[in-house]
Amino acid sequence: MIIVWTICAFVSGALMFSYWLGRLARKNLKTVGDGNPGALNLWKAAGYRLGVAGVLLDFIKGYLIILLAVEVGGMSGYGLIPIALAPIFGHAFSPFLRGKGGKAIAVTFGVWSGLTQFEVSLALAVILAVMLGGMKIINKWKPISSEADGQQVVMGMLLLGVYLYVRDAAAMLLWIWVGNTLLIMFKHRKEIAALLLKKKKEKEGSPL
């Protein structure tokens, strides 16, 4: 049953609602912004209404399958690890887009909402909101680059691990966090590389 639910969860995550909504609006999200076929680029390409719809659908496909696996399938404990990670990986490497999926942020919120009755997803939202507010103040409310946004998401996931540790979360949740964070880091590897390059240049340019 774990295998069956994992497959169902992967297929659920692989449903690229934002990309398909973009196609209905005659917009190819692969040509917008950073080419990510997710809700943010849908928002940029087709407006906030479709953007919000994309976010909700990406959230639901992560939330609902976890809820069904727990409440209907009776899944629990370590058996939930592959099931919880499957929608996130399905979105990130969707077979419907030949393995080129999105960055899996909205579906991540959905999965954690289903796993923890919204507690951890709310904590992540607060972490990201505080980081965004701080960055806005530092930049004097100027627009933040997509690279900076990606770096904040990665840092937010790392800080979420601290929250889970302090909350003495179950080992199963910590393993899910590890897999989720590694996937988020991989999908934002360009933003991480840009940050490391910037730090290297700053270090080389600083006086001894």
Secondary structure as the mmCIF struct_conf table of DSSP 4:
data_model
#
loop_
_struct_conf.conf_type_id
_struct_conf.id
_struct_conf.beg_label_comp_id
_struct_conf.beg_label_asym_id
_struct_conf.beg_label_seq_id
_struct_conf.end_label_comp_id
_struct_conf.end_label_asym_id
_struct_conf.end_label_seq_id
HELX_RH_AL_P HELX_RH_AL_P1 ILE A 2 ALA A 14
HELX_RH_AL_P HELX_RH_AL_P2 PHE A 17 LEU A 24
TURN_TY1_P TURN_TY1_P1 ALA A 25 ARG A 26
HELX_RH_3T_P HELX_RH_3T_P1 LEU A 29 THR A 31
BEND BEND1 VAL A 32 VAL A 32
TURN_TY1_P TURN_TY1_P2 GLY A 33 ASP A 34
BEND BEND2 GLY A 38 GLY A 38
HELX_RH_AL_P HELX_RH_AL_P3 ALA A 39 ALA A 46
HELX_RH_AL_P HELX_RH_AL_P4 TYR A 48 GLU A 71
TURN_TY1_P TURN_TY1_P3 VAL A 72 GLY A 73
HELX_RH_3T_P HELX_RH_3T_P2 GLY A 77 GLY A 79
HELX_RH_AL_P HELX_RH_AL_P5 LEU A 80 ALA A 92
TURN_TY1_P TURN_TY1_P4 PHE A 93 PHE A 93
HELX_RH_3T_P HELX_RH_3T_P3 PRO A 95 LEU A 97
TURN_TY1_P TURN_TY1_P5 ARG A 98 GLY A 99
HELX_RH_AL_P HELX_RH_AL_P6 ILE A 105 THR A 116
TURN_TY1_P TURN_TY1_P6 GLN A 117 PHE A 118
HELX_RH_AL_P HELX_RH_AL_P7 GLU A 119 ILE A 138
TURN_TY1_P TURN_TY1_P7 ASN A 139 TRP A 141
HELX_LH_PP_P HELX_LH_PP_P1 LYS A 142 SER A 145
HELX_RH_AL_P HELX_RH_AL_P8 SER A 146 VAL A 166
TURN_TY1_P TURN_TY1_P8 ARG A 167 ASP A 168
HELX_RH_AL_P HELX_RH_AL_P9 ALA A 171 LYS A 187
TURN_TY1_P TURN_TY1_P9 HIS A 188 HIS A 188
HELX_RH_AL_P HELX_RH_AL_P10 ARG A 189 GLY A 205
BEND BEND3 SER A 206 SER A 206
#
